[in-house]
Amino acid sequence: MKISAIAAVILALVSLSLSGCESQTAESHEAAHSETPEASHGQAHGESHEEGHHEHVILVTSPLRKDVISTQQYVCQIHSCQHIEVRALEGGYLEEIRVNEGQAVKKGDLMFKILPTLFQAKLNAEVAEANRIGIELKNAQTLNQKGIVSPQELAIKQAELAKAQAKVELARAELDFTNVTAPFDGIVDRQHCQLGSLIEDGDVLTTFSDNSVMWVYFNVPESRYLEYKSDLDDNPSADPLQIELKLANGKVFPQPGKIGAIEADFNNTTGNIAFRADFDNPKGLLRNGQTGTILIHRTLKDVIVIPQRATYEILAKRYAFVVDKDNVVHQRDLTIESEQDDIFVIREGLEEGDKIILEGIRQVRDGDKIEFKYTAPEEVLGHLKYHAE
């Protein structure tokens, strides 16, 4: 009886163990069936997404013919229209300084005064001598009327008086030289001599600038010179060149400029010629010796323009891919006339009706046949903010 009971317990345990294994197997099988479609779908979706990521649409556009404002920049130096050294014309002690450094003065204002003692004494002596000769001349005239003095002696006295008067004028001029006055309206620069200094003839007292109009000098290469000269000659009554001055802080000077002069000779070393642009300076912002950048704006009429990013560069030469009527890509050499922020002005290499690759340049080669999406050039040029690849 004990053996039968033990056997019954063992059989029961074995039966329960087998039923648990079958249950685990069934659940595993069901889980495998339920997870396989989702996993397969996820893998397929990932593969399709990856394939879609590598497919770039090739965009094609065309050159556009339009008027463009071309801007060229030139480093420049700014000078006063009049900038001189104020020198002493006579020697002596510097008695007075009537101006301060940086002061604006008017024409004729007294700036410096040199001690005039010697020159005043010389003038007084010459005046006295002229008065003495004048008295002798009157006596000679009286005696001439009485027939005592001949006309020749009277003429000699007249000549002596004229000579004496000339010496008076010379002495007075020398005395005036001790008063140094402003030759024009301007601004006083640094003073080189202090009060009481002993001054010699020709010593520099200060420099003096007229900043009402500023002369701005810059160098232009020969090719640009020919273009600018042609524009100036074709429109002598107008200002075909719009000229601006960008200052060292990056801001543009509010007054416009105009070409004031072109030098006579080219520099054979650099191949450049110097231009001068004149700028009114009503508020005195510009000073002699400043630097800046000249901006020359020209309107290019009816020119071909393309986006910069539609080109690529090989060994300092520019190219574009042109798509023919059979959708075959051809490399085209370009000649650039001018460059702006986002566009090139084309001199040679493209025509208005050509189709050029805008995006996808790195996906194609010369001779490839492609499929593409076309975008109107007006739309492309209206949203440019990128340079070439």
C-alpha positions as CSV (number, residue, x, y, z in Angstrom):
1,M,0.0,0.0,0.0
2,K,2.9,2.4,0.8
3,I,4.6,1.6,-2.5
4,S,1.4,2.3,-4.4
5,A,0.9,5.7,-2.7
6,I,4.5,6.7,-3.4
7,A,4.2,5.7,-7.1
8,A,1.0,7.7,-7.4
9,V,2.7,10.8,-6.0
10,I,5.6,10.4,-8.5
11,L,3.3,10.0,-11.4
12,A,1.4,13.2,-10.4
13,L,4.6,15.2,-10.2
14,V,5.8,14.0,-13.6
15,S,2.4,14.9,-15.2
16,L,2.5,18.4,-13.8
17,S,6.1,19.0,-15.0
18,L,5.2,17.9,-18.6
19,S,2.2,20.1,-18.7
20,G,4.3,23.2,-17.7
21,C,6.9,22.5,-20.4
22,E,4.1,22.3,-23.1
23,S,2.7,25.5,-21.8
24,Q,6.1,27.3,-22.0
25,T,6.7,25.9,-25.6
26,A,3.2,27.1,-26.7
27,E,3.8,30.6,-25.3
28,S,7.2,30.9,-26.9
29,H,5.8,29.8,-30.2
30,E,2.9,32.3,-30.0
31,A,5.3,35.1,-29.0
32,A,7.5,34.2,-31.9
33,H,4.6,34.4,-34.3
34,S,3.3,37.6,-32.8
35,E,6.8,39.4,-32.8
36,T,8.0,38.3,-36.3
37,P,5.8,40.5,-38.5
38,E,6.5,43.7,-36.4
39,A,10.2,43.0,-36.5
40,S,10.2,42.4,-40.2
41,H,8.2,45.5,-40.8
42,G,10.5,47.6,-38.7
43,Q,13.6,46.2,-40.5
44,A,12.0,46.8,-43.9
45,H,11.0,50.4,-42.9
46,G,14.5,51.1,-41.7
47,E,16.0,49.8,-45.0
48,S,13.6,51.9,-47.1
49,H,14.3,55.0,-45.0
50,E,18.0,54.5,-45.4
51,E,17.6,54.2,-49.2
52,G,15.4,57.3,-49.3
53,H,18.0,59.2,-47.3
54,H,20.6,58.6,-50.0
55,E,18.3,59.7,-52.9
56,H,19.0,63.4,-53.6
57,V,16.8,65.3,-56.1
58,I,18.9,67.1,-58.7
59,L,17.7,70.7,-59.1
60,V,18.2,72.6,-62.3
61,T,17.7,76.2,-63.1
62,S,18.7,78.7,-65.8
63,P,20.8,81.9,-66.0
64,L,18.8,85.1,-65.7
65,R,19.4,88.3,-67.7
66,K,18.9,91.4,-65.6
67,D,20.5,94.7,-64.4
68,V,22.9,94.3,-61.5
69,I,24.7,96.8,-59.3
70,S,28.3,95.7,-59.1
71,T,30.4,96.9,-56.1
72,Q,34.2,97.1,-56.0
73,Q,36.2,97.8,-52.8
74,Y,39.5,99.7,-52.6
75,V,41.6,100.5,-49.5
76,C,42.1,104.2,-49.3
77,Q,43.8,107.0,-47.5
78,I,42.0,110.2,-46.4
79,H,43.6,113.6,-46.7
80,S,42.5,117.2,-46.1
81,C,42.0,119.3,-49.3
82,Q,44.5,121.7,-47.8
83,H,47.1,120.6,-45.3
84,I,50.1,122.8,-44.7
85,E,53.0,123.5,-42.3
86,V,52.8,126.9,-40.6
87,R,56.4,128.2,-40.4
88,A,58.0,131.3,-39.0
89,L,59.1,133.8,-41.6
90,E,61.3,135.7,-39.2
91,G,63.4,134.7,-36.2
92,G,62.9,135.8,-32.6
93,Y,61.3,134.8,-29.3
94,L,57.8,133.3,-29.5
95,E,55.9,136.0,-27.6
96,E,52.3,134.9,-27.9
97,I,50.3,131.7,-28.8
98,R,46.8,132.7,-29.6
99,V,45.4,129.2,-30.6
100,N,45.0,125.8,-29.0
101,E,45.7,122.4,-30.5
102,G,42.6,121.2,-32.3
103,Q,41.0,124.6,-32.4
104,A,39.0,125.8,-35.4
105,V,40.1,129.2,-36.6
106,K,39.0,131.6,-39.4
107,K,41.1,133.0,-42.2
108,G,43.2,136.0,-41.0
109,D,43.0,135.1,-37.3
110,L,46.3,135.7,-35.4
111,M,47.8,132.4,-34.4
112,F,51.4,133.2,-33.2
113,K,53.3,136.4,-32.4
114,I,57.1,136.7,-32.4
115,L,58.8,139.4,-30.3
116,P,58.9,142.4,-32.7
117,T,61.4,144.7,-30.9
118,L,64.1,144.7,-33.6
119,F,61.7,144.9,-36.5
120,Q,59.7,147.7,-34.9
121,A,62.9,149.7,-34.4
122,K,64.0,149.1,-38.0
123,L,60.6,150.3,-39.2
124,N,60.8,153.4,-37.1
125,A,64.3,154.2,-38.4
126,E,63.2,153.7,-42.1
127,V,60.1,155.9,-41.5
128,A,62.3,158.7,-40.0
129,E,64.7,158.5,-43.0
130,A,61.9,158.7,-45.4
131,N,60.5,161.8,-43.6
132,R,64.0,163.5,-43.7
133,I,64.3,162.9,-47.4
134,G,60.8,164.2,-47.8
135,I,61.8,167.5,-46.1
136,E,64.9,167.8,-48.4
137,L,62.7,167.2,-51.4
138,K,60.4,170.1,-50.4
139,N,63.4,172.4,-49.9
140,A,64.7,171.4,-53.3
141,Q,61.3,172.1,-54.9
142,T,61.3,175.6,-53.4
143,L,64.9,176.3,-54.5
144,N,64.1,174.9,-58.0
145,Q,61.3,177.5,-58.3
146,K,63.8,180.2,-57.5
147,G,66.2,178.8,-60.1
148,I,68.8,177.8,-57.5
149,V,68.5,174.0,-57.8
150,S,68.5,172.4,-61.2
151,P,65.7,170.0,-62.3
152,Q,68.3,167.1,-62.3
153,E,69.0,167.7,-58.6
154,L,65.2,167.8,-57.9
155,A,64.8,164.5,-59.8
156,I,67.5,162.9,-57.7
157,K,65.7,163.9,-54.5
158,Q,62.5,162.4,-55.7
159,A,64.3,159.1,-56.5
160,E,65.8,159.1,-53.0
161,L,62.4,159.6,-51.4
162,A,61.0,156.7,-53.5
163,K,63.8,154.5,-52.3
164,A,63.3,155.5,-48.7
165,Q,59.5,154.7,-49.0
166,A,60.3,151.3,-50.4
167,K,62.6,150.6,-47.4
168,V,59.7,151.6,-45.1
169,E,57.4,149.1,-46.9
170,L,60.1,146.4,-46.5
171,A,60.5,147.0,-42.8
172,R,56.7,147.0,-42.3
173,A,56.5,143.7,-44.1
174,E,59.2,142.2,-41.9
175,L,57.4,143.4,-38.9
176,D,54.2,141.8,-40.2
177,F,56.0,138.6,-40.5
178,T,56.2,138.4,-36.7
179,N,52.4,138.0,-36.7
180,V,51.5,134.5,-38.0
181,T,47.9,134.5,-39.2
182,A,45.7,131.7,-40.6
183,P,45.8,131.5,-44.4
184,F,42.4,129.9,-44.6
185,D,39.7,128.4,-42.4
186,G,40.9,125.3,-40.7
187,I,41.9,123.3,-37.7
188,V,45.2,123.7,-35.8
189,D,47.3,120.5,-35.3
190,R,50.0,119.9,-32.7
191,Q,52.1,122.8,-31.7
192,H,55.9,122.3,-32.1
193,C,57.1,125.3,-30.1
194,Q,56.2,126.5,-26.7
195,L,55.8,130.1,-25.4
196,G,59.2,131.8,-25.1
197,S,61.0,129.5,-27.5
198,L,63.7,131.1,-29.7
199,I,62.4,130.7,-33.2
200,E,64.6,130.7,-36.4
201,D,63.6,131.5,-39.9
202,G,61.6,128.6,-41.3
203,D,60.9,126.8,-38.1
204,V,57.6,124.8,-38.1
205,L,55.2,126.1,-35.5
206,T,52.3,123.8,-36.2
207,T,50.4,122.1,-39.1
208,F,47.1,123.4,-40.3
209,S,44.2,121.6,-42.1
210,D,41.2,122.6,-44.1
211,N,38.8,119.7,-43.6
212,S,35.7,121.1,-45.3
213,V,36.3,118.8,-48.3
214,M,38.3,115.6,-47.9
215,W,40.4,114.1,-50.7
216,V,40.4,110.3,-50.6
217,Y,43.1,108.5,-52.6
218,F,42.9,104.8,-53.8
219,N,44.6,102.6,-56.4
220,V,42.7,101.1,-59.3
221,P,44.0,98.3,-61.6
222,E,44.2,99.0,-65.3
223,S,41.2,96.9,-66.3
224,R,38.9,98.7,-63.8
225,Y,40.4,102.0,-64.8
226,L,39.3,101.4,-68.4
227,E,35.7,100.6,-67.3
228,Y,35.4,103.6,-65.0
229,K,36.9,106.0,-67.5
230,S,34.5,104.8,-70.2
231,D,31.6,105.3,-67.9
232,L,32.8,108.8,-66.9
233,D,33.3,109.8,-70.6
234,D,30.0,108.4,-71.7
235,N,28.0,110.3,-69.0
236,P,30.0,113.5,-68.3
237,S,26.9,115.4,-67.0
238,A,25.8,112.6,-64.6
239,D,27.5,110.5,-61.9
240,P,27.7,107.0,-63.4
241,L,29.8,105.8,-60.5
242,Q,28.1,105.8,-57.1
243,I,30.9,106.2,-54.6
244,E,30.7,105.6,-50.8
245,L,33.3,105.6,-48.0
246,K,33.3,102.8,-45.4
247,L,35.1,103.9,-42.2
248,A,37.3,101.9,-39.9
249,N,34.4,101.0,-37.7
250,G,32.5,99.4,-40.6
251,K,30.0,102.2,-41.0
252,V,29.4,104.1,-44.2
253,F,30.1,107.8,-44.3
254,P,26.8,109.7,-44.8
255,Q,28.0,112.0,-47.6
256,P,28.4,110.6,-51.2
257,G,31.6,111.1,-53.1
258,K,32.6,111.9,-56.6
259,I,35.7,111.4,-58.7
260,G,37.8,114.5,-58.3
261,A,41.0,113.5,-60.2
262,I,42.8,110.7,-61.9
263,E,46.6,110.8,-61.8
264,A,48.5,111.0,-65.1
265,D,50.8,107.9,-64.8
266,F,50.4,104.2,-64.0
267,N,52.6,102.6,-61.4
268,N,54.6,100.1,-63.5
269,T,55.4,98.0,-60.5
270,T,51.8,97.4,-59.4
271,G,50.0,98.1,-62.6
272,N,47.7,100.5,-60.8
273,I,46.7,104.1,-61.2
274,A,45.7,106.5,-58.4
275,F,42.1,107.9,-58.2
276,R,40.9,110.7,-56.0
277,A,37.4,110.9,-54.6
278,D,36.1,114.1,-53.0
279,F,33.8,114.0,-50.0
280,D,32.1,117.0,-48.3
281,N,32.8,116.9,-44.6
282,P,30.2,119.3,-43.1
283,K,30.4,117.9,-39.5
284,G,34.2,117.5,-39.5
285,L,34.1,113.8,-38.9
286,L,36.9,113.0,-41.3
287,R,40.4,114.1,-40.4
288,N,43.7,114.1,-42.3
289,G,45.5,110.7,-42.2
290,Q,42.5,108.5,-41.7
291,T,42.0,105.2,-43.6
292,G,39.0,103.5,-44.9
293,T,37.5,101.6,-47.9
294,I,36.1,103.1,-51.0
295,L,33.0,101.4,-52.4
296,I,32.3,102.0,-56.1
297,H,28.8,100.9,-57.3
298,R,28.2,100.5,-61.0
299,T,25.0,99.4,-62.7
300,L,25.7,96.6,-65.2
301,K,22.9,96.6,-67.8
302,D,21.3,93.4,-69.1
303,V,23.9,90.9,-67.9
304,I,23.8,87.2,-67.3
305,V,23.7,86.2,-63.6
306,I,23.8,82.7,-61.9
307,P,23.9,81.6,-58.3
308,Q,27.4,81.0,-57.0
309,R,26.4,77.5,-55.7
310,A,25.6,76.5,-59.3
311,T,29.4,76.5,-60.0
312,Y,32.5,74.7,-58.8
313,E,36.1,75.5,-58.9
314,I,39.1,73.5,-60.3
315,L,42.6,74.9,-60.3
316,A,41.3,78.5,-59.9
317,K,38.9,78.2,-62.8
318,R,35.1,78.2,-62.5
319,Y,32.8,75.6,-64.1
320,A,29.1,74.8,-64.3
321,F,27.3,71.6,-65.4
322,V,24.9,72.4,-68.3
323,V,22.1,70.0,-69.2
324,D,21.3,69.6,-72.9
325,K,18.0,68.8,-74.5
326,D,18.6,65.0,-74.1
327,N,19.2,65.5,-70.3
328,V,22.9,64.8,-70.7
329,V,25.3,66.7,-68.4
330,H,28.2,68.7,-69.9
331,Q,30.9,70.6,-68.1
332,R,31.1,74.3,-69.2
333,D,34.1,76.7,-68.6
334,L,33.0,80.1,-67.2
335,T,34.5,83.6,-67.4
336,I,33.4,85.7,-64.4
337,E,32.9,89.4,-64.8
338,S,32.1,90.3,-61.2
339,E,31.2,88.6,-57.9
340,Q,28.6,89.5,-55.4
341,D,27.4,87.9,-52.1
342,D,25.5,85.1,-53.7
343,I,25.8,85.5,-57.5
344,F,28.3,85.6,-60.3
345,V,27.9,87.9,-63.3
346,I,29.0,85.9,-66.3
347,R,31.0,87.4,-69.1
348,E,31.4,84.2,-71.2
349,G,30.2,80.6,-71.0
350,L,26.4,80.7,-70.5
351,E,23.4,82.0,-72.3
352,E,20.0,82.9,-71.0
353,G,18.2,79.7,-72.2
354,D,20.8,77.2,-70.8
355,K,19.9,74.7,-68.0
356,I,22.5,74.4,-65.3
357,I,22.6,72.2,-62.2
358,L,21.9,74.1,-59.0
359,E,21.9,71.3,-56.5
360,G,23.5,67.9,-56.8
361,I,26.7,68.9,-58.5
362,R,28.7,66.3,-56.7
363,Q,26.3,63.5,-57.8
364,V,27.0,63.9,-61.5
365,R,29.8,63.7,-63.9
366,D,30.4,65.0,-67.4
367,G,28.4,62.9,-69.8
368,D,25.8,61.5,-67.3
369,K,22.2,61.3,-68.3
370,I,20.0,62.5,-65.4
371,E,16.5,63.1,-64.2
372,F,16.0,66.5,-62.5
373,K,13.5,69.0,-61.1
374,Y,13.5,72.4,-62.7
375,T,13.2,75.6,-60.7
376,A,12.6,79.1,-62.2
377,P,15.6,81.4,-62.0
378,E,13.5,84.2,-60.5
379,E,12.6,82.0,-57.6
380,V,16.1,80.8,-57.1
381,L,17.6,84.3,-57.1
382,G,15.0,85.4,-54.7
383,H,16.1,83.0,-51.9
384,L,19.9,83.0,-52.2
385,K,22.0,82.9,-49.1
386,Y,24.6,80.3,-50.0
387,H,28.0,80.3,-51.9
388,A,29.4,77.8,-54.3
389,E,30.0,74.2,-53.3
